[in-house]
Amino acid sequence: MRGGLDLRSGKGRRKIVLREKNITKIGRNDPCPCGSGLKYKKCCLGKDNIKVNNLEEVYLRKYGIRLKRKKDIEAIKRAGIVALKTLDLVESNIRPGMATKDIDRLVYDFTIEQGAVPAPLNYKGFPKSVCVSVNEVICHGIPGDRLLQEGDIVNVDVTPILNGYYADASKTFFVGSPGEDARKIVAVAKESLKRGIAQVRPGNTIGDIGWAIQTYAEAQGCSVVREFVGHGVGFKFHEPPQVPHYGRKGEGIVLIPGMVFTVEPMINLGQRHLKILEDNWTAVTADGSLSAQFEQTILVTKDGWESLTPYEL
């Protein structure tokens, strides 16, 4: 990755010259961009013109994060097109009386037709090509004989691999006419994703994303699942960093251009607690309340963010 963060000096700050050309600021308590793992104030604050000649190498060494170059980003976008087309196909077919295994068949057949491979299939033993999570199911629902009912909500989470690159996206759909609770939780989950993404820009932190989501969702009387988080994606299904959907503003890894990760808040209408069913995959709300989720794959750009799996929120 070439270019450079130029962290301008100001009150309580010093100039740090990196190889990215966008401009941002580092606070005293932010992680130091030199990759030491220390806070800026305890590391490079006070040292002028500190040069980090290879930010890409620093993030790989310190955090295990592989920044994406232009060719990688274009390849992930192409996989993202397959993901979005797959979700559109599912949405046009969902109806009361449909078995969740029929969604799996739709996703598998269409993904293969596009020259891609469904990443969930046989991933760590997961037996299907897509996660289908209905009502109280938070995530990792295994498609089977369950029939969708009028008024259900169903999250469909797809990850195609196209030419070796992964893109990850999900939406929660209404089955027939939704009730008041269904409308609320879907609206809160969608807005939670929108607010989380809005925090993505160079110089912000992963904690800013979680803070925005948690602050909003809890203000609506809902809760944020903590056991499952967003993650790096692109070269593999799951890469560093982890992206919690809760947290404190200003904490965590500083975002820099070239990072690609998912933001995918799971929001419960009731309490945040969950349990895993006997299949060792399906996570459900402990209190039986509804849960909804929306997910996109996000790139940190030099001046903000870009969704590589974009759809309207």
Backbone bond lengths (Angstrom), bond angles and torsions (degrees), N, CA, C in turn:
res aa  C-N    CA-C-N  psi(-1)  N-CA   C-N-CA  omega(-1)  CA-C   N-CA-C  phi
1 M - - - 1.458 - - 1.514 108.87 -
2 R 1.309 116.12 130.91 1.457 119.75 -178.22 1.515 110.16 -121.53
3 G 1.326 115.69 157.97 1.451 120.88 179.90 1.500 109.52 127.84
4 G 1.421 120.14 -143.32 1.439 115.26 176.09 1.490 123.88 172.54
5 L 1.317 118.11 127.05 1.458 124.14 172.73 1.511 108.28 -70.64
6 D 1.312 116.43 121.78 1.461 120.48 175.32 1.522 105.98 -111.08
7 L 1.311 116.05 100.06 1.455 121.25 -173.12 1.513 109.11 -88.06
8 R 1.327 115.68 99.48 1.458 121.83 -171.11 1.516 111.97 -65.80
9 S 1.313 114.43 142.47 1.456 118.75 177.69 1.514 109.43 -76.02
10 G 1.310 114.50 149.99 1.456 122.21 178.19 1.501 106.89 -160.60
11 K 1.300 117.69 -167.68 1.455 120.32 -179.81 1.520 109.43 -62.21
12 G 1.323 115.48 122.20 1.455 120.01 179.95 1.509 113.62 77.29
13 R 1.354 117.77 9.20 1.455 120.34 -179.64 1.518 109.41 -131.04
14 R 1.350 116.54 165.07 1.445 122.30 175.40 1.517 108.69 -132.23
15 K 1.309 114.74 161.87 1.453 119.40 -178.84 1.525 110.04 -78.46
16 I 1.328 115.29 130.66 1.449 121.37 175.39 1.514 106.82 -126.00
17 V 1.315 117.54 122.35 1.447 121.32 -177.83 1.520 108.68 -99.90
18 L 1.334 115.47 118.05 1.452 121.39 175.15 1.525 107.88 -113.04
19 R 1.318 116.20 -170.62 1.452 118.43 -176.34 1.516 112.40 -103.77
20 E 1.315 118.07 23.06 1.453 121.75 172.17 1.512 107.72 -110.54
21 K 1.331 117.70 147.21 1.450 120.77 -172.60 1.516 113.93 -96.75
22 N 1.308 118.49 -1.56 1.456 118.19 175.28 1.516 109.41 -80.70
23 I 1.327 117.07 163.47 1.456 121.78 -174.49 1.518 109.33 -119.57
24 T 1.308 115.81 133.52 1.449 120.54 176.04 1.512 108.17 -151.22
25 K 1.305 117.97 -172.10 1.458 121.34 -178.94 1.509 110.44 -132.61
26 I 1.310 114.38 147.91 1.455 121.12 176.61 1.516 108.20 -112.42
27 G 1.323 116.44 128.89 1.461 120.89 177.05 1.517 111.55 -82.56
28 R 1.311 116.17 164.12 1.468 121.11 -178.11 1.520 112.56 -58.10
29 N 1.334 116.84 -35.67 1.460 120.66 -176.02 1.523 113.55 -96.35
30 D 1.335 117.21 4.29 1.463 120.54 176.97 1.526 110.03 -73.54
31 P 1.337 116.60 156.04 1.475 118.81 172.26 1.520 110.20 -60.60
32 C 1.312 117.03 137.63 1.458 120.33 -178.24 1.526 109.96 -68.70
33 P 1.335 117.73 130.91 1.465 120.41 -177.65 1.520 114.13 -69.33
34 C 1.336 118.26 -6.34 1.469 118.93 177.51 1.521 111.62 -73.07
35 G 1.359 116.52 -12.22 1.456 120.17 177.07 1.519 114.52 91.67
36 S 1.316 117.65 11.02 1.465 120.49 -177.80 1.518 113.35 -70.69
37 G 1.350 116.29 -23.44 1.448 120.96 -174.35 1.517 113.54 90.65
38 L 1.327 117.01 -8.67 1.455 121.86 177.86 1.521 110.55 -86.79
39 K 1.340 115.44 163.45 1.449 119.03 171.97 1.522 109.21 -69.14
40 Y 1.330 114.88 150.18 1.460 121.09 -178.32 1.525 111.80 -53.16
41 K 1.364 116.47 -41.63 1.459 120.00 -176.61 1.520 112.38 -67.06
42 K 1.330 117.08 -23.67 1.459 120.75 -178.81 1.529 112.09 -100.82
43 C 1.317 115.26 7.05 1.462 117.81 -177.73 1.523 111.01 -128.19
44 C 1.312 117.76 -85.94 1.464 120.73 -170.06 1.522 114.44 -101.93
45 L 1.326 118.23 -2.29 1.463 119.55 175.56 1.529 109.28 -61.51
46 G 1.324 116.96 129.27 1.452 121.15 -178.99 1.512 113.47 100.02
47 K 1.335 115.34 -8.80 1.453 119.49 177.50 1.523 108.47 -105.71
48 D 1.299 117.57 113.55 1.454 121.77 -177.66 1.526 111.78 -77.80
49 N 1.338 114.34 146.78 1.465 122.04 171.76 1.526 113.47 54.87
50 I 1.329 115.03 44.51 1.462 119.41 175.80 1.526 108.29 -73.56
51 K 1.308 117.23 125.60 1.450 120.38 -176.33 1.524 111.09 -105.83
52 V 1.319 114.65 124.82 1.452 120.40 171.77 1.521 105.34 -111.23
53 N 1.318 116.32 102.94 1.452 120.67 -168.76 1.514 113.72 -75.46
54 N 1.299 118.19 -17.93 1.453 119.42 -179.71 1.513 109.92 -142.28
55 L 1.316 115.13 85.73 1.455 120.25 -179.14 1.519 111.38 -63.41
56 E 1.314 115.81 -32.88 1.460 120.57 177.18 1.532 110.35 -58.68
57 E 1.320 116.55 -44.48 1.461 121.26 -179.66 1.525 111.46 -68.12
58 V 1.336 116.05 -38.71 1.465 120.43 179.36 1.522 111.09 -60.55
59 Y 1.338 116.54 -46.62 1.473 119.89 -177.74 1.523 111.83 -69.70
60 L 1.312 117.33 -32.48 1.455 119.77 176.36 1.521 110.30 -69.35
61 R 1.312 116.87 -45.38 1.474 120.95 -178.17 1.515 112.29 -67.68
62 K 1.323 116.45 -43.66 1.464 119.75 -173.44 1.528 113.43 -82.81
63 Y 1.341 115.80 -39.90 1.468 119.48 -171.96 1.522 113.90 -117.52
64 G 1.320 117.58 -8.04 1.461 119.79 -175.22 1.514 113.10 74.42
65 I 1.331 116.99 15.96 1.469 121.93 -177.50 1.521 109.47 -90.29
66 R 1.330 116.30 124.31 1.464 122.06 175.89 1.525 108.68 -98.43
67 L 1.315 116.37 110.48 1.455 120.12 178.80 1.524 109.84 -69.17
68 K 1.328 115.42 148.29 1.462 120.99 -178.71 1.521 110.28 -98.06
69 R 1.341 114.75 135.27 1.454 121.63 175.87 1.530 109.32 -91.56
70 K 1.317 116.11 176.64 1.467 120.64 -174.61 1.520 112.17 -55.90
71 K 1.326 117.83 -44.79 1.466 120.45 -177.95 1.528 111.16 -65.68
72 D 1.327 116.53 -34.67 1.467 120.46 177.52 1.523 110.44 -67.39
73 I 1.315 115.93 -43.78 1.463 120.94 -178.75 1.526 110.52 -62.12
74 E 1.328 116.96 -43.03 1.459 119.99 178.94 1.527 110.81 -63.71
75 A 1.324 117.02 -37.79 1.464 120.86 179.35 1.526 111.22 -68.05
76 I 1.336 117.63 -40.09 1.463 120.93 177.34 1.527 109.91 -65.72
77 K 1.327 117.18 -38.05 1.465 120.35 176.69 1.528 111.24 -58.79
78 R 1.325 115.99 -41.82 1.467 119.20 179.86 1.525 110.88 -64.62
79 A 1.326 117.04 -40.05 1.465 119.84 174.07 1.528 110.15 -64.66
80 G 1.330 115.98 -35.46 1.461 120.72 178.20 1.517 112.56 -63.19
81 I 1.323 117.12 -35.44 1.469 120.32 176.53 1.524 110.31 -61.77
82 V 1.330 116.64 -40.84 1.466 120.51 177.19 1.530 109.89 -62.87
83 A 1.338 116.70 -43.30 1.467 120.26 179.46 1.526 111.16 -59.39
84 L 1.327 117.15 -45.75 1.458 121.07 -177.56 1.522 111.83 -67.90
85 K 1.320 117.02 -40.45 1.461 120.00 177.01 1.528 111.09 -63.64
86 T 1.320 115.42 -36.26 1.467 120.00 178.46 1.523 110.44 -64.56
87 L 1.333 117.00 -45.47 1.469 120.25 179.12 1.529 110.91 -64.43
88 D 1.323 117.56 -37.52 1.469 120.18 177.31 1.529 110.72 -63.12
89 L 1.325 116.10 -41.08 1.460 120.33 178.36 1.522 111.16 -62.51
90 V 1.319 116.20 -45.25 1.466 120.48 178.84 1.524 110.30 -60.75
91 E 1.325 116.30 -46.44 1.469 120.22 -178.15 1.529 111.29 -58.81
92 S 1.311 117.30 -38.60 1.463 120.35 -178.14 1.522 112.75 -72.97
93 N 1.325 117.44 -14.96 1.466 121.06 -177.60 1.526 114.43 -107.33
94 I 1.321 117.63 -16.95 1.469 119.82 -176.06 1.522 110.59 -64.55
95 R 1.311 115.24 135.09 1.473 120.86 -178.90 1.529 109.10 -160.97
96 P 1.317 118.04 157.55 1.465 120.53 173.83 1.531 110.52 -58.35
97 G 1.334 116.07 139.42 1.454 121.20 -179.83 1.513 114.13 92.38
98 M 1.326 117.23 -8.66 1.465 121.20 178.78 1.528 109.47 -78.39
99 A 1.318 117.31 135.40 1.464 121.13 176.66 1.524 109.43 -82.31
100 T 1.315 116.58 145.16 1.468 119.07 -179.38 1.525 111.29 -63.52
101 K 1.337 117.97 -26.28 1.467 120.16 177.44 1.526 111.00 -67.00
102 D 1.337 117.03 -24.29 1.466 120.00 177.28 1.530 110.63 -71.60
103 I 1.326 116.53 -30.84 1.465 120.18 173.94 1.521 109.44 -65.70
104 D 1.314 116.14 -42.28 1.463 120.59 178.01 1.525 111.06 -58.90
105 R 1.310 117.11 -43.50 1.459 120.50 -179.99 1.520 111.42 -64.42
106 L 1.337 116.50 -42.18 1.464 120.61 176.33 1.526 111.15 -57.62
107 V 1.335 115.77 -47.99 1.464 121.17 -177.17 1.521 110.72 -64.77
108 Y 1.311 116.95 -45.50 1.467 120.25 -178.91 1.528 111.02 -61.32
109 D 1.322 115.97 -52.13 1.465 119.81 -176.31 1.525 111.66 -61.03
110 F 1.325 116.73 -44.87 1.457 120.10 -177.23 1.531 111.03 -67.59
111 T 1.333 116.69 -41.90 1.467 120.54 179.74 1.522 110.75 -59.85
112 I 1.316 116.86 -45.43 1.465 121.25 178.67 1.523 111.09 -63.75
113 E 1.328 116.69 -40.09 1.470 120.70 178.03 1.531 112.01 -59.80
114 Q 1.340 115.75 -30.74 1.462 120.86 -178.93 1.528 112.76 -83.43
115 G 1.329 116.65 2.62 1.458 120.65 -179.51 1.518 112.91 79.88
116 A 1.330 116.15 16.86 1.468 122.00 -178.87 1.519 110.07 -112.03
117 V 1.324 115.22 177.95 1.462 122.82 179.49 1.530 107.67 -129.78
118 P 1.336 119.69 135.79 1.467 121.01 176.95 1.532 110.95 -75.02
119 A 1.323 116.54 114.95 1.470 120.75 -175.42 1.529 114.25 -61.30
120 P 1.347 120.09 -35.14 1.472 117.96 -177.55 1.523 114.49 -64.71
121 L 1.353 117.95 -25.70 1.454 120.56 -173.12 1.529 111.30 -63.21
122 N 1.333 115.13 115.67 1.471 124.02 -179.33 1.526 113.51 68.82
123 Y 1.332 117.83 12.64 1.461 120.42 176.39 1.528 108.91 -71.95
124 K 1.306 115.89 112.93 1.470 122.31 -177.36 1.526 111.84 51.64
125 G 1.321 116.11 31.40 1.461 121.48 177.10 1.511 114.83 93.18
126 F 1.346 119.00 -0.28 1.461 119.26 177.85 1.528 108.14 -65.18
127 P 1.349 118.07 128.96 1.470 119.96 -166.80 1.521 116.12 -88.70
128 K 1.322 118.88 -3.40 1.465 120.52 -174.01 1.530 111.46 -127.52
129 S 1.332 115.76 176.51 1.462 122.19 -173.98 1.513 114.04 -93.44
130 V 1.318 117.24 -6.17 1.458 121.83 -174.43 1.523 108.49 -155.82
131 C 1.327 116.44 150.27 1.466 121.24 172.05 1.524 108.31 -94.02
132 V 1.324 116.29 126.96 1.467 122.30 -179.81 1.522 107.73 -124.07
133 S 1.324 116.72 111.45 1.471 121.74 -170.10 1.528 109.68 -119.94
134 V 1.326 115.98 114.19 1.468 122.74 -172.04 1.530 111.02 -104.82
135 N 1.303 117.06 129.17 1.467 124.69 171.38 1.522 113.47 56.90
136 E 1.337 117.38 -100.79 1.464 121.71 -176.24 1.522 112.69 -80.87
137 V 1.336 117.56 -6.62 1.464 121.16 178.36 1.529 108.23 -77.72
138 I 1.325 115.73 122.40 1.463 121.51 -177.13 1.518 110.88 -77.95
139 C 1.335 116.00 -48.00 1.460 120.61 -178.33 1.513 109.64 -166.45
140 H 1.349 115.23 168.52 1.463 123.54 174.69 1.525 113.19 63.30
141 G 1.329 116.00 27.38 1.455 119.22 175.22 1.526 110.34 -65.98
142 I 1.331 116.47 131.26 1.464 121.67 -179.43 1.527 108.78 -90.08
143 P 1.324 117.92 121.20 1.468 119.50 178.26 1.532 111.69 -58.37
144 G 1.327 114.54 142.13 1.460 119.35 -178.44 1.514 110.65 -164.18
145 D 1.334 116.16 -139.81 1.463 121.54 -174.19 1.529 113.59 -86.90
146 R 1.339 118.17 -6.43 1.466 120.08 -178.60 1.529 109.64 -57.86
147 L 1.338 116.04 130.34 1.450 122.04 179.18 1.529 110.22 -96.86
148 L 1.302 116.40 132.91 1.458 120.74 177.05 1.523 109.92 -69.70
149 Q 1.325 114.35 139.02 1.461 120.77 -177.36 1.532 110.13 -112.96
150 E 1.318 115.37 154.80 1.459 121.02 174.16 1.535 109.79 -54.02
151 G 1.326 116.03 128.01 1.458 120.76 178.91 1.515 114.99 92.31
152 D 1.349 118.00 -5.84 1.464 120.83 177.04 1.532 110.56 -67.66
153 I 1.331 114.72 160.68 1.459 121.03 163.40 1.522 106.89 -117.57
154 V 1.332 116.45 145.76 1.460 119.60 -177.36 1.523 109.55 -142.00
155 N 1.333 115.27 124.62 1.456 121.17 175.29 1.521 109.08 -92.77
156 V 1.327 115.29 132.33 1.457 121.74 177.45 1.521 107.42 -120.32
157 D 1.337 115.61 120.59 1.464 122.79 -172.80 1.525 108.65 -117.19
158 V 1.350 116.55 115.05 1.458 120.83 -175.63 1.527 111.28 -119.00
159 T 1.324 115.33 145.89 1.467 121.53 176.63 1.523 109.09 -143.06
160 P 1.321 117.61 92.30 1.463 119.28 175.71 1.530 112.01 -81.31
161 I 1.313 115.99 147.44 1.464 122.71 170.47 1.517 106.92 -107.39
162 L 1.322 117.06 117.85 1.456 121.57 -179.89 1.529 108.76 -122.72
163 N 1.318 115.90 117.45 1.467 121.46 -179.32 1.529 111.93 54.04
164 G 1.335 115.37 37.41 1.456 121.09 175.61 1.517 115.41 86.94
165 Y 1.334 118.29 -0.64 1.465 121.82 -179.57 1.530 110.54 -112.22
166 Y 1.338 114.95 145.10 1.455 122.56 -175.85 1.536 110.90 -109.14
167 A 1.333 115.77 142.14 1.461 122.00 168.66 1.523 107.56 -134.48
168 D 1.324 116.61 142.64 1.462 121.99 -169.71 1.528 109.03 -128.86
169 A 1.332 116.59 129.42 1.464 119.91 179.48 1.516 109.85 -155.85
170 S 1.325 115.19 152.35 1.466 119.33 174.06 1.515 110.46 -150.28
171 K 1.333 114.29 157.65 1.463 122.40 174.01 1.521 108.63 -139.08
172 T 1.317 115.72 154.50 1.456 121.21 171.15 1.523 108.24 -106.40
173 F 1.335 115.62 126.62 1.457 122.30 -176.01 1.532 111.02 -109.63
174 F 1.327 115.72 151.89 1.456 121.73 169.94 1.525 108.89 -86.20
175 V 1.319 115.62 142.27 1.464 121.34 172.77 1.523 106.66 -106.27
176 G 1.311 116.57 108.90 1.456 119.26 -175.59 1.516 110.77 70.64
177 S 1.327 116.46 -141.85 1.466 122.33 -177.20 1.518 110.35 -95.41
178 P 1.335 118.00 118.80 1.476 120.64 -177.15 1.521 112.89 -78.50
179 G 1.328 115.47 153.37 1.447 121.50 172.88 1.523 110.93 -84.92
180 E 1.316 115.88 179.90 1.465 120.93 -176.68 1.527 111.90 -62.20
181 D 1.341 117.45 -45.04 1.465 120.09 -179.65 1.524 111.52 -63.41
182 A 1.327 116.49 -39.68 1.458 120.14 179.27 1.523 110.94 -64.03
183 R 1.315 116.36 -43.39 1.466 119.85 178.32 1.530 110.91 -60.79
184 K 1.327 115.04 -42.20 1.470 118.38 -177.41 1.517 111.58 -64.43
185 I 1.324 117.81 -51.37 1.461 118.86 -173.06 1.524 111.46 -67.45
186 V 1.324 117.35 -34.71 1.472 119.92 177.49 1.522 110.33 -67.46
187 A 1.320 117.01 -41.37 1.470 120.22 179.12 1.522 111.21 -64.88
188 V 1.330 117.55 -41.93 1.466 121.15 -179.37 1.530 110.18 -67.27
189 A 1.324 117.48 -41.31 1.466 120.45 179.35 1.527 111.09 -63.73
190 K 1.319 116.42 -41.19 1.468 120.27 -179.82 1.527 110.88 -65.86
191 E 1.322 116.73 -44.66 1.464 120.51 179.68 1.527 110.91 -67.92
192 S 1.331 116.67 -32.44 1.469 120.23 177.48 1.521 110.59 -61.64
193 L 1.326 116.62 -43.95 1.464 119.78 177.31 1.523 110.40 -62.46
194 K 1.316 116.81 -44.51 1.463 121.09 -179.31 1.521 111.25 -58.82
195 R 1.328 116.89 -43.15 1.463 120.49 -178.84 1.520 112.15 -71.96
196 G 1.313 116.61 -34.30 1.454 119.14 176.60 1.521 111.75 -65.69
197 I 1.317 116.59 -46.44 1.462 121.14 179.43 1.519 111.13 -60.46
198 A 1.328 116.51 -36.27 1.468 120.90 -177.69 1.525 112.69 -61.88
199 Q 1.324 117.36 -17.69 1.462 121.34 179.56 1.528 112.69 -86.60
200 V 1.322 117.35 -4.39 1.460 120.72 -175.29 1.527 110.01 -82.81
201 R 1.311 115.17 115.18 1.461 122.76 174.21 1.522 107.83 -168.41
202 P 1.327 118.24 153.95 1.469 120.25 178.96 1.532 111.04 -57.34
203 G 1.320 115.76 135.80 1.461 121.17 -179.75 1.511 113.97 96.48
204 N 1.342 117.81 -25.96 1.455 120.39 170.81 1.523 108.56 -75.30
205 T 1.314 116.28 172.83 1.459 120.45 -177.84 1.522 111.28 -121.00
206 I 1.307 115.27 166.70 1.465 120.37 175.58 1.527 110.14 -60.74
207 G 1.326 116.51 -34.91 1.459 119.83 177.82 1.518 113.36 -61.47
208 D 1.327 117.56 -29.89 1.463 120.86 178.17 1.526 110.96 -62.91
209 I 1.334 116.22 -37.03 1.468 120.81 -179.91 1.520 110.19 -64.21
210 G 1.335 115.57 -52.24 1.463 119.75 179.86 1.511 112.95 -62.36
211 W 1.332 115.95 -39.35 1.468 120.55 179.18 1.525 111.15 -59.11
212 A 1.322 117.02 -45.22 1.466 121.02 -178.40 1.524 111.21 -63.94
213 I 1.323 116.31 -41.80 1.468 120.67 -179.58 1.519 110.76 -67.54
214 Q 1.321 117.05 -50.48 1.466 121.09 -177.16 1.518 111.48 -62.33
215 T 1.333 116.75 -44.13 1.457 120.61 -178.70 1.520 110.95 -59.27
216 Y 1.328 116.52 -44.81 1.460 120.18 -178.60 1.529 111.48 -69.65
217 A 1.348 117.03 -52.00 1.464 120.59 -173.73 1.533 112.01 -61.19
218 E 1.320 116.38 -42.90 1.461 119.20 -179.04 1.521 111.53 -69.79
219 A 1.321 117.82 -29.53 1.471 120.79 176.15 1.530 111.15 -67.17
220 Q 1.334 116.73 -21.14 1.465 120.81 177.53 1.530 112.17 -90.64
221 G 1.335 116.70 4.80 1.451 120.80 -179.21 1.520 113.44 81.87
222 C 1.328 116.88 13.95 1.465 121.42 178.74 1.534 109.48 -105.84
223 S 1.322 116.73 -178.84 1.462 120.25 -179.11 1.520 110.24 -135.06
224 V 1.333 115.12 158.89 1.460 121.94 -177.23 1.527 109.37 -110.11
225 V 1.321 116.24 126.76 1.464 121.44 176.06 1.523 109.23 -66.99
226 R 1.325 116.82 135.48 1.466 121.34 -176.65 1.519 113.87 -107.34
227 E 1.318 116.90 -19.76 1.469 119.43 -174.66 1.528 112.71 -75.72
228 F 1.314 117.83 -20.14 1.457 121.68 -179.68 1.521 108.88 -122.72
229 V 1.330 116.13 136.76 1.466 120.86 -171.38 1.526 110.36 -135.32
230 G 1.331 115.80 167.75 1.448 120.61 170.68 1.522 110.18 -70.57
231 H 1.330 116.27 173.13 1.465 119.99 -172.30 1.519 110.51 -161.17
232 G 1.318 115.13 157.73 1.451 119.51 170.89 1.513 109.96 -61.69
233 V 1.329 115.91 152.23 1.461 120.11 -177.74 1.524 107.95 -156.75
234 G 1.316 116.60 162.03 1.464 120.57 176.81 1.511 111.58 134.78
235 F 1.334 116.17 -66.04 1.462 120.73 176.39 1.531 110.49 -80.42
236 K 1.330 115.06 -32.23 1.463 122.34 178.82 1.528 108.92 -134.16
237 F 1.323 115.92 170.79 1.467 121.77 177.45 1.530 109.79 -64.27
238 H 1.323 115.31 -47.50 1.463 120.68 179.92 1.526 109.34 -130.77
239 E 1.317 116.17 122.80 1.458 123.80 179.55 1.528 108.42 -131.08
240 P 1.336 117.42 165.42 1.461 118.79 166.59 1.533 109.19 -66.22
241 P 1.343 116.69 151.78 1.453 127.88 4.80 1.530 111.37 -94.08
242 Q 1.309 116.23 165.48 1.452 120.45 166.48 1.526 108.64 -79.61
243 V 1.330 115.39 144.06 1.466 120.70 -177.36 1.532 109.01 -125.44
244 P 1.334 118.08 87.95 1.462 120.61 178.54 1.523 111.20 -63.81
245 H 1.317 115.84 150.45 1.467 120.96 179.35 1.524 111.72 -99.97
246 Y 1.305 115.25 22.88 1.460 124.29 174.26 1.523 105.58 -144.89
247 G 1.304 117.51 162.92 1.456 117.88 177.19 1.509 113.48 150.00
248 R 1.320 114.09 -169.69 1.464 121.08 -177.33 1.519 110.47 -114.42
249 K 1.287 114.79 140.17 1.456 121.42 -179.89 1.527 109.72 -60.55
250 G 1.327 116.28 134.48 1.455 121.14 176.62 1.509 115.62 86.95
251 E 1.331 117.88 -4.25 1.461 120.31 -179.19 1.526 111.23 -99.05
252 G 1.305 116.36 157.44 1.453 121.75 175.99 1.518 113.17 95.41
253 I 1.307 115.62 -174.58 1.461 122.92 -176.24 1.529 110.25 -65.45
254 V 1.323 116.23 136.99 1.460 121.68 175.73 1.525 109.07 -73.00
255 L 1.326 116.84 132.13 1.460 122.07 -179.88 1.520 110.76 -76.83
256 I 1.328 116.20 137.80 1.466 121.53 177.35 1.528 108.74 -136.35
257 P 1.329 117.23 156.74 1.467 120.12 179.96 1.529 112.41 -57.22
258 G 1.331 115.05 141.51 1.456 121.04 179.60 1.512 113.90 100.00
259 M 1.336 117.48 -14.05 1.463 119.73 174.41 1.523 108.83 -72.23
260 V 1.330 116.30 137.54 1.462 122.49 175.99 1.522 108.03 -130.26
261 F 1.317 115.88 125.98 1.464 120.09 -178.32 1.528 109.71 -154.40
262 T 1.323 115.28 164.87 1.458 120.08 176.22 1.527 110.15 -91.44
263 V 1.310 114.90 147.76 1.459 122.29 164.58 1.524 104.61 -118.90
264 E 1.323 117.37 121.92 1.466 120.49 -168.92 1.537 111.70 -150.72
265 P 1.323 117.72 60.26 1.463 119.49 -176.01 1.517 113.55 -61.66
266 M 1.331 115.02 132.10 1.460 122.55 172.99 1.523 107.20 -100.87
267 I 1.316 116.40 116.92 1.458 122.60 -171.96 1.526 109.83 -115.85
268 N 1.324 116.42 127.95 1.462 122.02 -179.92 1.524 110.99 -102.55
269 L 1.322 115.50 143.44 1.466 119.83 176.42 1.522 110.75 -71.81
270 G 1.333 116.07 -28.83 1.458 121.27 178.35 1.516 111.60 -105.44
271 Q 1.331 116.11 -133.29 1.457 121.14 -179.19 1.528 110.97 -78.51
272 R 1.346 116.17 160.52 1.459 120.91 -175.10 1.521 113.96 -78.58
273 H 1.319 117.78 -13.29 1.461 121.34 -171.91 1.527 111.78 -70.27
274 L 1.333 114.97 151.20 1.456 120.46 -176.33 1.517 111.05 -137.79
275 K 1.318 114.90 171.66 1.461 121.69 170.36 1.520 108.18 -142.00
276 I 1.332 115.27 153.00 1.458 121.90 -179.90 1.527 108.36 -103.00
277 L 1.323 116.41 130.79 1.454 120.31 -178.32 1.529 111.58 -74.40
278 E 1.316 116.49 174.75 1.468 121.92 -173.45 1.527 113.32 -64.43
279 D 1.340 117.35 -17.63 1.464 118.59 178.01 1.529 112.05 -75.28
280 N 1.347 115.90 -4.40 1.469 123.72 178.70 1.526 113.95 66.58
281 W 1.322 116.28 15.45 1.455 121.02 176.79 1.530 112.18 -125.81
282 T 1.307 116.21 -51.53 1.462 121.07 -169.83 1.519 111.52 -68.66
283 A 1.342 115.88 119.84 1.466 121.82 177.21 1.521 108.65 -102.20
284 V 1.336 116.50 128.40 1.465 121.29 -179.39 1.519 109.39 -126.17
285 T 1.310 115.87 156.87 1.465 120.01 176.59 1.529 109.14 -66.41
286 A 1.312 116.49 136.52 1.458 120.97 -177.53 1.518 111.87 -65.59
287 D 1.334 116.98 -29.89 1.468 120.63 -178.62 1.526 113.01 -96.83
288 G 1.328 117.75 4.08 1.457 121.50 177.85 1.519 114.50 79.00
289 S 1.318 117.17 7.41 1.461 120.28 -178.29 1.529 111.11 -75.27
290 L 1.323 116.30 163.26 1.455 121.74 178.55 1.527 111.03 -68.47
291 S 1.332 115.29 150.18 1.460 121.61 176.07 1.525 108.19 -137.10
292 A 1.330 116.56 141.88 1.465 121.01 179.83 1.523 109.85 -137.15
293 Q 1.337 114.74 158.40 1.464 120.16 -176.24 1.523 109.82 -153.50
294 F 1.330 115.23 143.14 1.459 122.93 167.82 1.526 107.04 -131.72
295 E 1.332 116.01 146.18 1.464 120.36 -174.40 1.519 110.61 -142.97
296 Q 1.335 115.72 140.08 1.449 121.49 170.53 1.528 109.55 -138.04
297 T 1.320 115.44 156.44 1.461 122.23 174.71 1.520 108.04 -94.28
298 I 1.337 116.64 122.51 1.464 122.51 -169.34 1.529 111.42 -116.91
299 L 1.321 115.41 135.15 1.463 123.54 174.27 1.523 109.05 -104.42
300 V 1.338 116.85 133.43 1.466 121.03 170.38 1.528 107.24 -82.51
301 T 1.328 116.55 120.54 1.463 121.84 179.24 1.526 109.16 -100.57
302 K 1.319 116.73 178.88 1.462 119.82 -177.56 1.521 112.48 -67.59
303 D 1.339 116.80 -22.35 1.467 118.79 -178.88 1.524 113.72 -128.80
304 G 1.341 117.49 14.99 1.457 118.96 179.14 1.512 111.65 164.15
305 W 1.335 115.96 -119.00 1.455 120.39 -176.64 1.521 110.41 -148.63
306 E 1.318 114.52 161.79 1.455 122.10 172.26 1.515 107.98 -142.36
307 S 1.326 116.69 133.81 1.458 119.66 174.46 1.517 109.10 -83.71
308 L 1.324 116.06 130.34 1.454 121.78 176.77 1.520 111.10 -91.58
309 T 1.337 115.87 -4.75 1.463 122.69 172.59 1.532 108.20 -133.77
310 P 1.324 117.42 62.70 1.474 120.04 -168.28 1.528 114.39 -77.46
311 Y 1.305 114.90 135.10 1.467 121.72 167.52 1.520 107.25 -148.62
312 E 1.310 116.39 159.85 1.458 121.79 -173.65 1.518 111.68 -68.70
313 L 1.314 115.57 136.52 1.455 122.13 177.13 1.528 109.91 -114.70
